[in-house]
Each structure stands twice: as structure tokens, then as C-alpha cells.
């Protein structure tokens, strides 16, 4: 079992990353291998809508940047995790750029839209927010779960947490860390 997480936070060790690592701890305990990508530290361009990726199921994005590493990892992964802090009511621009580039997994070969990825996988979403309002992180998590579903990643759960105002708040919350670890174990179970 291989789990790939994409961290949409620019903070390498912020609350989003802390919860990914707690999820990974649970997943590793269940025997999974884990890989985390931090697009904020990578060279990833915006989608240029060239549509060359749609030509065939084997086609890929023509932009030769670090997104190619993410594509390769996601293709072989058994589970995907999309994680983000809330920025202005939604995912960060960093994560949105990656999501837009996932378009390359689709094809119109044969005249119909279809996913060029084979098989099913599992998925999870992690969303954190500084504000104490609770509806926005839930709504963003639902959005991420819809993205996961579009790529045949069946959501097994999510963490949508508000009130994490400082970068160390998640690390100081044992119940939240335990929930993330439990989600990792669940994600890794077959």
C-alpha cells in the first residue's frame, strides 16, 4: 500500500503538514509506504489548457516541470491525500494549481471524456482553518472529496478543523493528532 499526500500549505511544518505526518504515522503502523509532496517548494506551472493531454489515455501534460513527479507518484499510489489550509474560503492557490494540472489524467480518445487512470484507490482530505467558524473547512473538505472521487479515489474520511490559529496548534492537540493517525490507519487498511 502506497499513500501519496499533497500538502497545499506554504508552511513546511505548519498545521496542515503536522496532520499529514500524523496520518502517515497511522498509515505506516498499518504497513503503508508514504510520500508527501510540498508544491510550494516545487516548480509547478499553471495549466496552459493546451489539451495535448486529452489525445490518448497514455498522453500526459506537455509542461515539463515538477508536476511530472507528482503524476508518477499518483499513478502508482493506492491512496491519495489532499490537504490544505483555508485561504479566503477555499483551498490555497498552490493546491488549486496542482488540482488543475490533474486534468492531464483525463482523455477524450474515442470522442468521449474518460479517466485515463485504471483501477480504484482510496482518498482522504485534510482541511485546517485559523478562524473558529466550522462550516467553511467542512465545505472545502467536501470539495476535495469531490476531486478525489473524480479520480476514482473513494473518500474514506476527512479532517476539517477550525480554530488552528498558530502553526503549532495541531501539534498541541492530542485528540486531533489521534484522529489523523486513525484516518491514516483506515486509509491503509484494505
Backbone as CSV, one residue per row, in Angstrom:
resi,resn,N_x,N_y,N_z,CA_x,CA_y,CA_z,C_x,C_y,C_z
1,UNK,0.853,-1.182,0.000,0.000,0.000,0.000,0.890,1.234,0.000
2,UNK,0.666,2.110,-0.957,1.396,3.379,-1.008,0.402,4.529,-0.942
3,UNK,0.673,5.463,-0.056,-0.165,6.642,0.123,0.632,7.874,-0.273
4,UNK,0.053,8.706,-1.125,0.678,9.951,-1.557,-0.168,11.110,-1.057
5,UNK,0.469,12.053,-0.386,-0.213,13.252,0.105,0.351,14.480,-0.591
6,UNK,-0.534,15.391,-0.918,-0.140,16.674,-1.482,-0.505,17.741,-0.462
7,UNK,0.513,18.428,0.036,0.343,19.447,1.073,0.206,20.817,0.407
8,UNK,-0.971,21.406,0.491,-1.236,22.683,-0.139,-0.818,23.888,0.673
9,UNK,-0.096,23.679,1.749,0.330,24.793,2.593,1.732,25.262,2.223
10,UNK,1.973,26.573,2.286,3.336,27.052,2.078,4.219,26.828,3.305
11,UNK,3.613,26.486,4.436,4.374,26.226,5.660,4.779,24.758,5.710
12,UNK,6.055,24.532,5.604,6.580,23.164,5.560,6.277,22.383,6.830
13,UNK,6.148,23.083,7.963,5.889,22.414,9.234,4.695,23.032,9.954
14,UNK,3.722,23.505,9.187,2.522,24.094,9.770,1.516,23.031,10.178
15,UNK,0.303,23.471,10.480,-0.739,22.563,10.946,-1.141,21.531,9.897
16,UNK,-1.198,21.941,8.654,-1.549,21.005,7.583,-0.508,19.888,7.500
17,UNK,0.759,20.260,7.487,1.847,19.276,7.423,1.862,18.388,8.659
18,UNK,1.597,18.964,9.814,1.562,18.186,11.059,0.505,17.094,10.987
19,UNK,-0.659,17.432,10.446,-1.729,16.436,10.353,-1.438,15.387,9.285
20,UNK,-0.782,15.780,8.211,-0.351,14.782,7.217,0.609,13.796,7.878
21,UNK,1.562,14.300,8.627,2.539,13.415,9.269,1.879,12.506,10.298
22,UNK,0.873,13.005,11.025,0.140,12.150,11.965,-0.623,11.066,11.197
23,UNK,-1.255,11.442,10.086,-1.925,10.461,9.236,-0.913,9.422,8.751
24,UNK,0.250,9.885,8.308,1.303,8.966,7.851,1.746,8.031,8.968
25,UNK,1.836,8.523,10.200,2.218,7.651,11.324,1.252,6.475,11.435
26,UNK,-0.050,6.770,11.378,-1.042,5.702,11.448,-0.960,4.771,10.255
27,UNK,-0.744,5.334,9.074,-0.652,4.521,7.861,0.574,3.613,7.900
28,UNK,1.691,4.148,8.362,2.917,3.334,8.448,2.748,2.210,9.459
29,UNK,2.058,2.490,10.567,1.782,1.441,11.554,0.980,0.304,10.922
30,UNK,0.146,0.655,9.937,-0.658,-0.350,9.240,0.084,-0.958,8.050
31,UNK,1.368,-0.602,7.885,2.193,-1.212,6.852,2.309,-0.448,5.549
32,UNK,1.778,0.757,5.479,1.805,1.525,4.231,3.123,2.280,4.069
33,UNK,3.480,2.509,2.814,4.573,3.421,2.473,3.946,4.774,2.179
34,UNK,4.659,5.848,2.505,4.085,7.181,2.355,5.031,8.126,1.623
35,UNK,4.438,9.033,0.858,5.187,10.062,0.147,4.414,11.364,0.251
36,UNK,5.118,12.425,0.626,4.489,13.749,0.730,5.125,14.697,-0.278
37,UNK,4.282,15.422,-0.983,4.741,16.466,-1.887,4.344,17.819,-1.322
38,UNK,5.275,18.769,-1.390,5.048,20.140,-0.961,5.181,21.049,-2.181
39,UNK,4.104,21.235,-2.941,4.182,22.026,-4.169,4.718,23.443,-3.980
40,UNK,4.585,23.999,-2.786,5.120,25.346,-2.538,6.637,25.372,-2.679
41,UNK,7.276,24.225,-2.522,8.729,24.127,-2.625,9.167,23.554,-3.978
42,UNK,8.209,23.364,-4.866,8.482,22.746,-6.161,8.239,23.762,-7.277
43,UNK,8.689,23.427,-8.460,8.447,24.264,-9.634,7.275,23.661,-10.414
44,UNK,6.090,24.238,-10.203,4.884,23.744,-10.863,4.171,24.930,-11.505
45,UNK,4.037,24.856,-12.805,3.374,25.925,-13.550,1.864,25.726,-13.578
46,UNK,1.150,26.790,-13.894,-0.293,26.701,-14.085,-0.607,25.913,-15.348
47,UNK,-1.782,25.303,-15.380,-2.262,24.637,-16.587,-2.386,25.676,-17.698
48,UNK,-1.910,25.326,-18.887,-1.976,26.243,-20.027,-3.114,25.890,-20.981
49,UNK,-3.919,24.895,-20.632,-5.069,24.466,-21.437,-4.668,24.102,-22.859
50,UNK,-3.501,23.498,-23.015,-3.037,23.069,-24.333,-3.802,21.873,-24.864
51,UNK,-4.401,21.098,-23.990,-5.239,19.943,-24.309,-4.521,18.785,-24.994
52,UNK,-3.191,18.846,-25.129,-2.467,17.710,-25.684,-2.647,16.479,-24.800
53,UNK,-2.872,16.694,-23.521,-3.041,15.585,-22.583,-4.293,14.767,-22.886
54,UNK,-5.244,15.339,-23.592,-6.508,14.657,-23.851,-6.471,13.712,-25.049
55,UNK,-5.374,13.723,-25.809,-5.291,12.977,-27.061,-5.468,11.477,-26.857
56,UNK,-4.827,10.920,-25.842,-4.968,9.492,-25.580,-4.793,9.234,-24.093
57,UNK,-5.166,8.046,-23.688,-5.052,7.674,-22.283,-3.592,7.664,-21.821
58,UNK,-2.670,7.479,-22.755,-1.256,7.451,-22.413,-0.628,8.846,-22.443
59,UNK,-1.342,9.819,-22.976,-0.795,11.174,-23.071,-0.606,11.752,-21.677
60,UNK,0.274,12.696,-21.597,0.486,13.365,-20.318,0.668,14.851,-20.577
61,UNK,0.790,15.601,-19.526,0.936,17.044,-19.639,2.245,17.385,-20.353
62,UNK,2.175,18.308,-21.274,3.359,18.695,-22.045,4.291,19.614,-21.260
63,UNK,3.824,20.150,-20.145,4.658,21.039,-19.344,5.658,20.181,-18.567
64,UNK,6.917,20.385,-18.820,7.969,19.593,-18.180,8.441,20.325,-16.927
65,UNK,7.772,20.042,-15.828,8.128,20.656,-14.548,7.993,19.604,-13.449
66,UNK,8.018,20.023,-12.208,7.973,19.076,-11.094,6.641,18.349,-10.951
67,UNK,5.637,18.794,-11.651,4.350,18.086,-11.612,4.505,16.670,-12.158
68,UNK,5.493,16.447,-13.007,5.734,15.108,-13.547,6.022,14.105,-12.424
69,UNK,6.722,14.552,-11.367,6.981,13.679,-10.204,5.675,13.310,-9.505
70,UNK,4.797,14.300,-9.383,3.510,14.063,-8.719,2.658,13.113,-9.554
71,UNK,2.618,13.322,-10.872,1.863,12.407,-11.740,2.324,10.961,-11.545
72,UNK,3.624,10.748,-11.585,4.156,9.386,-11.457,3.765,8.760,-10.123
73,UNK,3.869,9.536,-9.056,3.525,9.014,-7.728,2.029,8.721,-7.620
74,UNK,1.197,9.619,-8.127,-0.248,9.404,-8.051,-0.675,8.210,-8.894
75,UNK,-0.030,7.987,-10.024,-0.375,6.834,-10.873,-0.160,5.512,-10.130
76,UNK,0.901,5.436,-9.350,1.191,4.163,-8.681,0.558,4.066,-7.286
77,UNK,0.036,5.162,-6.762,-0.474,5.183,-5.383,-1.773,4.404,-5.232
78,UNK,-1.916,3.812,-4.069,-3.152,3.120,-3.696,-4.124,4.070,-3.001
79,UNK,-3.585,5.193,-2.507,-4.424,6.175,-1.812,-3.840,7.565,-2.005
80,UNK,-4.737,8.542,-2.127,-4.359,9.941,-2.280,-4.878,10.736,-1.091
81,UNK,-4.076,11.693,-0.626,-4.498,12.630,0.413,-4.305,14.039,-0.135
82,UNK,-5.360,14.831,-0.106,-5.282,16.241,-0.478,-5.458,17.055,0.794
83,UNK,-4.499,17.947,1.063,-4.504,18.684,2.326,-4.245,20.164,2.088
84,UNK,-4.968,21.013,2.817,-4.830,22.451,2.621,-5.295,23.238,3.834
85,UNK,-4.683,24.379,4.070,-5.325,25.351,4.949,-6.378,26.101,4.128
86,UNK,-7.322,26.734,4.799,-8.329,27.535,4.113,-7.760,28.926,3.859
87,UNK,-7.807,29.326,2.598,-7.410,30.682,2.199,-8.619,31.333,1.551
88,UNK,-9.110,32.387,2.123,-10.256,33.124,1.570,-11.406,32.194,1.200
89,UNK,-11.716,31.282,2.091,-12.874,30.418,1.918,-12.679,29.212,1.032
90,UNK,-11.438,28.935,0.634,-11.230,27.797,-0.271,-9.826,27.214,-0.096
91,UNK,-9.434,26.321,-1.015,-8.091,25.745,-0.995,-7.081,26.838,-1.340
92,UNK,-5.833,26.610,-1.014,-4.786,27.550,-1.395,-4.584,27.530,-2.903
93,UNK,-4.032,28.601,-3.432,-3.696,28.647,-4.859,-2.697,27.575,-5.224
94,UNK,-1.821,27.240,-4.289,-0.815,26.196,-4.501,-1.496,24.863,-4.820
95,UNK,-2.470,24.496,-3.993,-3.163,23.225,-4.211,-4.064,23.313,-5.436
96,UNK,-4.695,24.448,-5.658,-5.569,24.589,-6.827,-4.786,24.406,-8.121
97,UNK,-3.563,24.902,-8.164,-2.714,24.712,-9.341,-2.494,23.225,-9.603
98,UNK,-2.197,22.456,-8.559,-1.995,21.010,-8.707,-3.291,20.341,-9.165
99,UNK,-4.403,20.714,-8.543,-5.697,20.132,-8.932,-5.983,20.408,-10.410
100,UNK,-5.745,21.633,-10.854,-5.972,21.960,-12.257,-5.117,21.095,-13.174
101,UNK,-3.900,20.819,-12.762,-2.993,20.016,-13.587,-3.377,18.532,-13.595
102,UNK,-4.208,18.082,-12.661,-4.682,16.698,-12.677,-5.546,16.411,-13.902
103,UNK,-5.985,17.446,-14.563,-6.733,17.357,-15.821,-6.029,16.420,-16.802
104,UNK,-4.711,16.350,-16.716,-3.930,15.513,-17.632,-4.247,14.026,-17.479
105,UNK,-4.929,13.640,-16.409,-5.318,12.242,-16.240,-6.579,11.893,-17.038
106,UNK,-7.198,12.873,-17.675,-8.384,12.621,-18.484,-8.015,12.503,-19.955
107,UNK,-8.896,11.892,-20.721,-8.694,11.747,-22.160,-10.036,11.881,-22.872
108,UNK,-9.976,12.312,-24.113,-11.159,12.325,-24.976,-10.958,11.362,-26.144
109,UNK,-10.007,10.456,-25.983,-9.762,9.434,-27.004,-11.062,8.671,-27.267
110,UNK,-11.420,8.520,-28.525,-12.661,7.848,-28.878,-13.864,8.780,-28.855
111,UNK,-13.626,10.063,-28.627,-14.704,11.041,-28.690,-15.472,11.261,-27.402
112,UNK,-15.147,10.526,-26.350,-15.843,10.699,-25.074,-14.835,10.970,-23.967
113,UNK,-15.261,11.785,-23.004,-14.423,12.050,-21.837,-14.341,10.802,-20.974
114,UNK,-13.129,10.472,-20.567,-12.971,9.380,-19.599,-11.659,9.555,-18.864
115,UNK,-11.602,8.932,-17.713,-10.405,8.985,-16.892,-9.363,8.034,-17.451
116,UNK,-8.136,8.496,-17.603,-7.053,7.674,-18.117,-6.329,6.882,-17.041
117,UNK,-6.804,6.927,-15.819,-6.229,6.129,-14.726,-7.036,4.850,-14.586
118,UNK,-6.351,3.751,-14.383,-7.074,2.499,-14.196,-7.244,2.208,-12.713
119,UNK,-8.251,1.438,-12.403,-8.480,0.979,-11.041,-9.048,2.031,-10.112
120,UNK,-9.339,1.569,-8.905,-9.860,2.436,-7.851,-8.776,2.610,-6.809
121,UNK,-8.886,3.654,-6.068,-7.962,3.936,-4.974,-8.762,4.513,-3.826
122,UNK,-8.110,4.793,-2.745,-8.760,5.402,-1.588,-8.306,6.848,-1.472
123,UNK,-9.054,7.635,-0.736,-8.687,9.036,-0.598,-9.088,9.607,0.746
124,UNK,-8.440,10.707,1.097,-8.769,11.440,2.320,-8.440,12.911,2.114
125,UNK,-9.141,13.752,2.847,-8.917,15.189,2.789,-8.584,15.710,4.179
126,UNK,-7.673,16.671,4.217,-7.333,17.369,5.455,-7.472,18.857,5.182
127,UNK,-8.289,19.531,5.992,-8.510,20.968,5.843,-8.415,21.611,7.214
128,UNK,-7.582,22.641,7.307,-7.451,23.380,8.567,-7.737,24.857,8.321
129,UNK,-8.221,25.501,9.374,-8.576,26.914,9.274,-8.251,27.598,10.592
130,UNK,-7.777,28.832,10.530,-7.472,29.609,11.727,-8.750,30.077,12.418
131,UNK,-9.701,30.568,11.670,-10.960,31.069,12.217,-11.697,29.937,12.939
132,UNK,-12.507,30.271,13.915,-13.244,29.251,14.670,-14.538,28.826,13.989
133,UNK,-14.946,29.518,12.934,-16.141,29.146,12.173,-15.928,27.747,11.593
134,UNK,-16.940,26.895,11.659,-16.751,25.481,11.339,-17.254,25.053,9.958
135,UNK,-18.130,25.812,9.351,-18.733,25.373,8.093,-17.756,25.412,6.920
136,UNK,-16.915,26.434,6.852,-16.009,26.569,5.699,-15.057,25.381,5.558
137,UNK,-14.361,24.946,6.624,-13.489,23.779,6.425,-14.255,22.533,5.981
138,UNK,-15.479,22.377,6.462,-16.287,21.225,6.023,-16.610,21.324,4.535
139,UNK,-16.965,22.530,4.097,-17.296,22.748,2.683,-16.070,22.502,1.793
140,UNK,-14.903,22.990,2.239,-13.672,22.776,1.466,-13.327,21.284,1.434
141,UNK,-13.528,20.586,2.539,-13.276,19.137,2.570,-14.211,18.413,1.598
142,UNK,-15.463,18.834,1.522,-16.392,18.232,0.561,-15.904,18.463,-0.875
143,UNK,-15.401,19.657,-1.141,-14.845,19.941,-2.468,-13.687,18.985,-2.766
144,UNK,-12.754,18.835,-1.806,-11.612,17.943,-2.024,-12.071,16.497,-2.207
145,UNK,-13.078,16.087,-1.463,-13.604,14.735,-1.637,-14.218,14.563,-3.025
146,UNK,-14.831,15.625,-3.569,-15.373,15.529,-4.929,-14.249,15.405,-5.953
147,UNK,-13.121,16.077,-5.714,-11.955,15.934,-6.598,-11.427,14.505,-6.517
148,UNK,-11.285,13.991,-5.304,-10.814,12.616,-5.132,-11.729,11.645,-5.881
149,UNK,-13.027,11.811,-5.732,-13.990,10.926,-6.397,-13.857,10.994,-7.913
150,UNK,-13.570,12.179,-8.442,-13.422,12.338,-9.889,-12.241,11.544,-10.439
151,UNK,-11.304,11.173,-9.567,-10.130,10.406,-9.981,-10.165,8.988,-9.409
152,UNK,-11.371,8.493,-9.181,-11.590,7.134,-8.668,-10.886,6.880,-7.335
153,UNK,-10.793,7.914,-6.513,-10.259,7.763,-5.157,-11.438,7.878,-4.196
154,UNK,-11.885,6.751,-3.701,-13.050,6.724,-2.819,-12.694,7.316,-1.459
155,UNK,-13.326,8.436,-1.078,-13.009,9.056,0.206,-13.389,8.137,1.371
156,UNK,-12.437,7.929,2.277,-12.704,7.116,3.462,-12.878,7.979,4.705
157,UNK,-12.616,9.258,4.591,-12.776,10.156,5.726,-12.050,11.457,5.491
158,UNK,-12.278,12.373,6.407,-11.611,13.667,6.295,-11.416,14.264,7.684
159,UNK,-10.538,15.225,7.726,-10.375,16.070,8.903,-10.643,17.480,8.424
160,UNK,-11.617,18.144,9.031,-11.958,19.525,8.709,-11.996,20.270,10.038
161,UNK,-10.919,20.961,10.351,-10.735,21.535,11.691,-10.563,23.042,11.631
162,UNK,-11.254,23.723,12.514,-11.114,25.177,12.614,-10.475,25.540,13.953
163,UNK,-10.088,26.809,14.085,-9.503,27.296,15.334,-8.023,27.008,15.506
164,UNK,-7.337,26.641,14.423,-5.896,26.386,14.490,-5.183,27.660,14.027
165,UNK,-4.987,28.582,14.945,-4.511,29.919,14.572,-2.999,30.020,14.416
166,UNK,-2.242,29.260,15.184,-0.780,29.311,15.109,-0.235,28.005,14.545
167,UNK,0.934,28.064,13.886,1.487,26.854,13.273,1.619,25.647,14.201
168,UNK,1.772,25.798,15.484,1.931,24.652,16.377,0.652,24.146,17.002
169,UNK,-0.489,24.717,16.653,-1.743,24.343,17.314,-2.137,22.888,17.087
170,UNK,-1.940,22.362,15.898,-2.299,20.956,15.647,-1.407,20.030,16.468
171,UNK,-0.128,20.345,16.540,0.811,19.505,17.295,0.481,19.489,18.783
172,UNK,-0.174,20.533,19.264,-0.517,20.635,20.687,-1.901,20.067,20.995
173,UNK,-2.530,19.433,20.019,-3.883,18.901,20.200,-3.862,17.379,20.050
174,UNK,-3.679,16.652,21.175,-3.552,15.189,21.098,-4.766,14.499,20.481
175,UNK,-5.973,15.010,20.735,-7.172,14.389,20.163,-7.179,14.508,18.640
176,UNK,-6.790,15.680,18.135,-6.738,15.901,16.692,-5.669,15.015,16.050
177,UNK,-4.512,14.930,16.685,-3.451,14.061,16.171,-3.897,12.599,16.146
178,UNK,-4.627,12.184,17.180,-5.135,10.807,17.238,-6.141,10.553,16.126
179,UNK,-6.992,11.539,15.839,-7.946,11.398,14.735,-7.218,11.248,13.403
180,UNK,-6.184,12.061,13.204,-5.406,11.985,11.956,-4.710,10.634,11.845
181,UNK,-4.157,10.169,12.939,-3.485,8.868,12.943,-4.476,7.744,12.635
182,UNK,-5.664,7.845,13.214,-6.709,6.858,12.943,-7.148,6.869,11.485
183,UNK,-7.232,8.064,10.906,-7.577,8.177,9.496,-6.499,7.525,8.635
184,UNK,-5.251,7.683,9.031,-4.163,7.029,8.313,-4.251,5.520,8.364
185,UNK,-4.580,4.984,9.538,-4.754,3.528,9.660,-5.906,3.052,8.788
186,UNK,-7.008,3.803,8.794,-8.163,3.438,7.991,-7.847,3.506,6.497
187,UNK,-7.116,4.524,6.104,-6.734,4.692,4.706,-5.855,3.542,4.232
188,UNK,-5.003,3.040,5.119,-4.068,1.973,4.767,-4.677,0.586,4.841
189,UNK,-5.830,0.469,5.491,-6.435,-0.870,5.606,-7.099,-1.255,4.297
190,UNK,-7.077,-2.534,4.005,-7.631,-2.974,2.714,-9.046,-3.447,2.828
